[in-house]
């Protein structure tokens, strides 16, 4: 539900979209109800967008481009930046890197990595966090998280490698039905030609060596072929550019990957767990 206080929190892109949409609507001589009918939203939803009480959703921006864009791609271009404004502050700088990356090497230790989450899993995870978030904010974050999946379909294709701790797969988030859907989605992702998914088994440390015991990480190869490391914990983040440090993280990631199950074994385990969720 749109709230009056959101008008003070709307980002600059959301405000610009609202102003442009209102002016183009008025130029056409349409009321808010008429524009809503054209784009498949209510007049109150259009009003909330124009006043900043509820920033345009990704779906609304697509329809605004179709109806008001006039081939200028105004609203299409705005989609990326409106989405960025919905991300938590500590994530915004990394989000741009992720969208344009040519390579990502991911290690997730607590929950399924955001790029691979289903809508139901993401909603349960975000909605169940602390401090509690308003329902509208939960939906904004879920939408923004799901929009990151565009990376899987982008041209040129990005190489994505992900290692998940086995405990991530066994930790129930949102209930067994949600987890079954999440396991099936992971299996689908693992079959993509540009994705390599591996599971680090619970017994990884049996031999006395556990390369991943310092927590999760994200290694990024940018479109300019620079190599960076992104770390995030407890709503704080760190972007590492120092070449020597990045090299150390890359070596550690290589050891983690070597200790993980192979891609086929990992897929088999995921499919097995999907069948066990009753």
Buried (B, 14 or more C-beta within 10 A) or exposed (E): EBEEEBBEEBBEBBBBBBEBBBEBBEEEEBEBEBBBBBBEBEBBBBBBBBBBBBBBBBEBBBBBBEBBBEEEEBBBBBBBBBBBBBBEEBBEEBBBBBBEBBBBBBBBBEBBBBBBBBBBBBBBBBBEEEEEBEEBBBBBBBBBBBBBBEBBEBEEBBBBBBBBBBBBBEEEBBEEEBBBBBBBBBBEBBEEEBBBBBBBBEEBBEEEEBBBEEEBBBBBBBEEEEBBBBBBEEEEBEBBEEEEEBEEBBEBBEEBBEBBBEBEEBBBBBBEBBEEBE
